């Protein structure tokens, strides 16, 4: 069961995270998701398909898209937006 807290995910090294998706000229976009890996699974069963910098050009080439859609996502680190504090001990 998920506690519905806002969670953000980042690379531990702080590098930019590129998410695979599609965009049209009317301003609509979608982010492609995949099965969550072990770093995201405790929070959700799906996660964005993360592209490495070397894969960005490949995303725009039909010859590689199918392979990219099947790739295993890299591990990421979860950060809670806030944590509720208590004045009382549990």
C-alpha positions in Angstrom: 0.0 0.0 0.0 1.3 3.4 -1.0 1.1 6.3 1.4 0.5 8.9 -1.3 3.4 11.1 -0.3 5.1 13.0 -3.1 8.3 11.3 -4.0 10.9 12.5 -6.5 13.6 10.3 -8.0 17.1 11.4 -9.0 20.4 9.9 -10.0 22.7 9.6 -7.0 25.3 11.6 -9.0 22.9 14.5 -9.7 23.0 14.2 -13.5 20.0 15.1 -15.6 17.5 12.3 -16.1 16.1 12.0 -19.7 12.6 10.5 -20.0 11.5 8.8 -23.2 8.3 10.3 -24.6 6.5 11.9 -27.5 5.4 15.5 -28.1 3.2 17.1 -30.8 3.0 20.6 -32.0 -0.3 21.2 -30.2 1.5 21.0 -26.9 0.5 17.4 -26.0 3.0 15.0 -24.6 3.3 11.6 -23.1 6.0 9.9 -21.0 6.7 6.3 -21.8 6.6 4.1 -18.7 7.9 0.6 -18.0 7.8 -1.9 -15.1 9.4 -0.4 -12.0 12.9 -1.6 -11.1 13.9 -2.4 -7.5 14.6 1.3 -6.6 11.1 2.5 -7.6 9.0 -0.7 -6.9 8.5 0.1 -3.2 6.7 3.3 -4.3 4.9 2.3 -7.6 4.6 -0.5 -10.0 5.5 1.7 -13.1 8.3 4.2 -13.8 9.3 6.4 -16.7 11.6 4.9 -19.3 14.9 6.6 -18.6 17.3 7.3 -21.5 21.0 7.6 -21.0 22.7 10.6 -22.8 24.2 8.2 -25.4 20.7 6.9 -26.2 19.1 10.3 -27.0 19.8 10.2 -30.7 18.8 6.6 -30.9 15.3 7.5 -29.5 14.7 9.4 -32.8 15.8 6.5 -35.0 13.2 3.8 -35.7 15.9 1.2 -35.9 16.6 1.4 -32.1 13.3 2.3 -30.5 12.2 -1.3 -30.0 15.4 -2.1 -28.2 15.1 1.0 -26.0 11.6 0.2 -25.1 12.8 -3.2 -23.7 15.8 -1.9 -21.8 16.1 -2.2 -18.0 15.9 1.2 -16.3 18.8 2.4 -14.2 18.6 2.6 -10.4 17.5 5.9 -9.0 17.3 7.4 -5.5 14.0 8.3 -3.9 13.5 11.7 -2.1 10.4 12.4 -0.2 9.0 15.9 -0.7 8.6 16.3 3.0 8.4 14.1 6.0 5.8 14.6 8.7 7.4 15.3 12.1 5.9 14.6 15.5 6.4 16.3 18.8 5.7 13.0 20.5 7.7 9.8 20.4 6.1 6.8 18.8 
